[in-house]
Amino acid sequence: MDREGLSKIRRAELLARLDALDSQIEAQARRAKYVSDMGWNAVLSEQRLNALRDSRQLYVSALKHLLGEDALGAREAPDSTPNRFSGRL
């Protein structure tokens, strides 16, 4: 496999990891909402959600640096919150 082929595989892997992180964020957001709706102390759930969102921001920043500004396409939302249903993240 040539260098360009490996680059495409690496890009696909990095973007798949970003999708996995987005899934974790969505799941944690549901957990935090559930805990809050139940009237329980949601501080830890919200802290974990914020930590995941911060991690996503850092990951997107690193991807931009490694792959270039246009490599992510429409995967970065202005508020860094993933949203799979609107066609952007």
Summary of the structure (lengths in Angstrom):
residues: 89
radius of gyration: 15.5
end to end distance: 31.4
largest distance: 56.2
contacts: 210
relative contact order: 0.14
helix: 75%
strand: 2%
